[in-house]
Amino acid sequence: MRQLGLPETVLAHTAAWLSSDRRRSPRTQTGYARDLSWWLAYLVARGLDPTGVPAAEADLYAGALRAAGLAESTRARRISAASSWSRYLARHGEAADPFAGMDRPKAPATS
């Protein structure tokens, strides 16, 4: 993520977000980092600052994931990771959450 040019404070908050109690296992941290990287790569490709993303971009991102033919569960997971990260940054005053109030794909229920 450092190669994306994120500010040091955002990198530090990202590391803290990844190591929070809910993401304790290394495997879970790797999964969240991988899913978040899709959002960050999307923002870089669009020339957007990850700390100042308009809400419409979250909808466009969801549409891009759908257009790529990804399964609903994959889209839900990637959006969930990006939204969780954005909420964490917003809580620390680093960014707004462009995913707030967004209609999201639903992951299939597991039995």
C-alpha positions as CSV (number, residue, x, y, z in Angstrom):
1,M,0.0,0.0,0.0
2,R,3.0,2.2,0.5
3,Q,3.6,2.2,-3.3
4,L,0.2,3.8,-3.8
5,G,1.4,7.0,-2.2
6,L,-0.9,6.9,0.9
7,P,0.0,9.5,3.6
8,E,2.0,8.0,6.5
9,T,-0.9,8.7,8.9
10,V,-3.3,6.7,6.7
11,L,-0.7,3.9,6.5
12,A,-0.4,3.8,10.2
13,H,-4.2,3.8,10.6
14,T,-4.4,1.0,8.0
15,A,-2.0,-1.1,10.0
16,A,-4.0,-0.5,13.2
17,W,-7.2,-1.4,11.3
18,L,-5.7,-4.6,10.0
19,S,-4.5,-5.6,13.5
20,S,-7.7,-4.9,15.4
21,D,-9.3,-7.7,17.4
22,R,-11.7,-8.7,14.7
23,R,-8.8,-9.4,12.3
24,R,-6.5,-11.1,14.7
25,S,-5.4,-14.1,12.5
26,P,-2.7,-13.5,9.9
27,R,-4.9,-15.2,7.3
28,T,-7.8,-12.8,8.0
29,Q,-5.5,-9.8,7.9
30,T,-4.1,-11.0,4.5
31,G,-7.7,-11.4,3.2
32,Y,-8.7,-7.9,4.3
33,A,-5.6,-6.4,2.9
34,R,-6.1,-8.2,-0.5
35,D,-9.8,-7.0,-0.7
36,L,-8.9,-3.5,0.3
37,S,-6.1,-3.4,-2.3
38,W,-8.8,-3.7,-5.0
39,W,-10.5,-0.5,-3.8
40,L,-7.2,1.3,-3.5
41,A,-6.1,0.2,-7.0
42,Y,-9.4,1.4,-8.4
43,L,-8.9,4.8,-6.8
44,V,-5.4,5.1,-8.1
45,A,-6.6,4.2,-11.6
46,R,-9.2,6.9,-11.4
47,G,-6.7,9.5,-10.0
48,L,-8.5,9.9,-6.7
49,D,-7.1,10.6,-3.3
50,P,-8.2,7.7,-1.0
51,T,-8.9,10.2,1.8
52,G,-11.3,12.4,-0.2
53,V,-13.5,10.0,-2.2
54,P,-17.0,11.2,-3.1
55,A,-19.9,8.8,-2.3
56,A,-20.7,8.4,-6.0
57,E,-17.3,6.6,-6.5
58,A,-18.4,3.9,-4.1
59,D,-21.4,3.2,-6.4
60,L,-19.2,3.3,-9.5
61,Y,-16.8,0.8,-7.8
62,A,-19.7,-1.5,-7.0
63,G,-20.8,-1.3,-10.7
64,A,-17.2,-2.0,-11.9
65,L,-17.1,-5.1,-9.7
66,R,-20.5,-6.3,-11.1
67,A,-19.4,-5.5,-14.7
68,A,-16.3,-7.6,-14.1
69,G,-18.6,-10.6,-13.5
70,L,-17.5,-11.2,-9.9
71,A,-19.8,-13.3,-7.7
72,E,-22.1,-11.5,-5.4
73,S,-20.3,-12.8,-2.4
74,T,-16.9,-11.6,-3.8
75,R,-18.4,-8.1,-4.5
76,A,-19.9,-8.0,-1.0
77,R,-16.6,-9.0,0.6
78,R,-14.6,-6.4,-1.3
79,I,-17.1,-3.6,-0.6
80,S,-17.2,-4.6,3.1
81,A,-13.5,-4.4,3.5
82,A,-13.3,-1.0,1.8
83,S,-16.2,0.3,3.8
84,S,-14.7,-1.0,7.1
85,W,-11.4,0.7,6.3
86,S,-13.2,3.9,5.3
87,R,-15.2,4.0,8.5
88,Y,-12.1,3.4,10.6
89,L,-10.3,6.3,8.8
90,A,-13.4,8.5,9.3
91,R,-13.4,7.7,13.0
92,H,-9.8,9.0,13.2
93,G,-10.5,12.1,11.1
94,E,-8.5,10.9,8.1
95,A,-11.3,10.5,5.5
96,A,-15.1,10.4,5.0
97,D,-16.8,7.0,4.4
98,P,-18.1,7.0,0.8
99,F,-19.9,3.7,1.4
100,A,-22.2,5.1,4.2
101,G,-25.8,4.3,3.3
102,M,-24.9,2.4,0.2
103,D,-27.0,-0.5,-1.1
104,R,-24.7,-3.4,-1.1
105,P,-24.7,-6.9,-2.6
106,K,-25.7,-9.5,-0.2
107,A,-23.4,-12.5,0.5
108,P,-25.3,-15.8,0.3
109,A,-26.4,-17.2,3.6
110,T,-24.4,-20.1,4.9
111,S,-26.0,-23.0,6.6
